[in-house]
């Protein structure tokens, strides 16, 4: 059973080279791109749970926790910056520092904290 319900996932813009790689991976597995993406997200979530589960969010600053809260609610970096009335670069800095403090390899792992 998948860890995530992908039935209501909104469409996201994907760079052309990434799309080509996804098509190649899907074809090599004999699945659709959507099924491949769902599998990758489920695998990443499962890996995250095995590696450490929920991290100590107290290690984050209040602004880092606020940024993480917005990201978890589904807001983009741009939307988070607008909501917090700061630049996108400031949001990216908070994300980077939160990832370091929580030992998250990427933004997806950070969203599951």
Backbone torsions as a table, in degrees:
resi	resn	phi	psi	omega
1	UNK	NA	130.6	-179.3
2	UNK	-64.7	149.1	177.8
3	UNK	-74.2	-25.9	-176.4
4	UNK	-120.3	147.0	174.5
5	UNK	-91.8	111.6	-176.1
6	UNK	-97.7	7.5	-173.6
7	UNK	-67.4	-26.3	-177.4
8	UNK	-116.1	26.4	-178.8
9	UNK	-73.8	126.3	179.2
10	UNK	-73.2	156.0	177.7
11	UNK	-69.9	139.8	178.6
12	UNK	-120.5	146.1	176.4
13	UNK	-69.8	138.8	-179.1
14	UNK	-127.8	133.9	176.9
15	UNK	-61.0	147.7	-175.8
16	UNK	-59.2	-42.9	-178.7
17	UNK	-66.4	-34.0	176.8
18	UNK	-67.9	-40.7	178.8
19	UNK	-62.8	-40.5	177.8
20	UNK	-61.7	-43.6	179.5
21	UNK	-64.6	-40.5	178.4
22	UNK	-64.7	-41.9	177.5
23	UNK	-60.1	-44.3	-180.0
24	UNK	-62.5	-45.3	179.3
25	UNK	-62.8	-44.1	-180.0
26	UNK	-62.4	-44.0	179.0
27	UNK	-62.7	-40.1	-179.7
28	UNK	-66.9	-24.8	179.0
29	UNK	-95.0	-10.4	-178.2
30	UNK	72.5	31.5	-179.9
31	UNK	-127.1	174.2	174.9
32	UNK	-81.7	165.5	176.9
33	UNK	-62.4	-41.2	179.4
34	UNK	-59.9	-45.6	178.6
35	UNK	-63.9	-39.4	178.9
36	UNK	-64.4	-44.2	178.1
37	UNK	-61.9	-43.9	178.1
38	UNK	-60.0	-42.2	178.9
39	UNK	-63.1	-43.3	-179.8
40	UNK	-63.8	-42.7	179.1
41	UNK	-66.0	-43.8	178.2
42	UNK	-61.8	-41.6	179.3
43	UNK	-65.1	-41.5	178.7
44	UNK	-63.9	-41.5	178.6
45	UNK	-65.5	-41.1	178.7
46	UNK	-65.4	-42.2	177.1
47	UNK	-60.6	-41.9	-179.9
48	UNK	-61.8	-43.7	179.3
49	UNK	-62.6	-39.0	-179.5
50	UNK	-71.2	-36.6	-175.9
51	UNK	-71.2	-40.3	-176.9
52	UNK	-168.1	-11.7	-179.4
53	UNK	65.3	-147.7	-178.6
54	UNK	-69.7	128.6	-179.5
55	UNK	-86.7	171.8	179.1
56	UNK	-77.0	95.8	-177.1
57	UNK	-68.9	-13.5	176.5
58	UNK	-66.9	-17.1	178.3
59	UNK	-72.6	-12.8	-178.6
60	UNK	-90.4	153.8	173.3
61	UNK	-74.5	162.7	178.4
62	UNK	-56.5	-38.8	179.8
63	UNK	-69.7	-37.8	176.8
64	UNK	-63.5	-40.9	177.2
65	UNK	-64.5	-38.3	179.0
66	UNK	-64.8	-44.6	178.0
67	UNK	-60.1	-46.2	179.8
68	UNK	-60.7	-40.3	177.4
69	UNK	-60.7	-42.6	178.0
70	UNK	-65.2	-42.5	179.6
71	UNK	-64.2	-40.5	178.9
72	UNK	-64.3	-30.3	-179.6
73	UNK	-79.2	-3.1	175.6
74	UNK	103.1	0.9	179.1
75	UNK	-72.6	148.6	175.1
76	UNK	-81.4	173.7	175.9
77	UNK	-59.5	-44.9	-179.4
78	UNK	-62.4	-45.3	179.5
79	UNK	-64.9	-38.1	178.4
80	UNK	-64.6	-43.4	178.8
81	UNK	-60.3	-43.8	179.0
82	UNK	-63.1	-46.1	-178.8
83	UNK	-62.3	-39.4	-177.7
84	UNK	-89.9	-1.5	178.7
85	UNK	56.7	46.4	175.2
86	UNK	-135.2	175.1	179.8
87	UNK	-78.2	160.1	175.6
88	UNK	-62.4	-35.1	178.8
89	UNK	-62.3	-38.5	177.3
90	UNK	-63.0	-42.3	178.2
91	UNK	-62.7	-44.5	179.2
92	UNK	-61.6	-36.4	177.2
93	UNK	-65.4	-44.7	177.2
94	UNK	-60.3	-41.5	179.7
95	UNK	-62.6	-47.8	-179.2
96	UNK	-59.9	-46.4	-179.1
97	UNK	-67.3	-36.4	177.0
98	UNK	-66.3	-41.3	177.8
99	UNK	-59.3	-42.5	179.6
100	UNK	-64.4	-47.4	-178.4
101	UNK	-63.7	-34.2	-177.9
102	UNK	-99.0	2.6	179.3
103	UNK	55.4	49.5	178.6
104	UNK	-99.0	129.1	-177.8
105	UNK	-71.3	-23.0	-177.5
106	UNK	-159.3	176.9	-177.6
107	UNK	-65.4	-36.2	179.0
108	UNK	-60.2	-45.5	178.8
109	UNK	-63.2	-37.8	179.3
110	UNK	-64.0	-39.0	180.0
111	UNK	-63.1	-23.9	-178.9
112	UNK	-92.6	7.4	178.7
113	UNK	-72.0	NA	NA
